[in-house]
Amino acid sequence: MIVKDIVDNIVRKEEKEKEEKEEEKGASEGRQDAVERDNAKSEEEKEEKEYSRRRRRRRRLPVKVIGKVNGS
């Protein structure tokens, strides 16, 4: 009876430790996912800014060229 209680306590303790480790692992993975999402968002924002910058350049160029041709 006493040996069985000791074994049960050891098994319960190991299961608790295992669950705690899994929870910690899940929390760290959750943080990592959040960081990856933030990086992806900032990457998308950079791409959008670069794209809009290129579009603005394309729109301005023809106006300048036409202005120079008409002016001369």
Helices and strands as residue ranges (DSSP letters): H 2-71
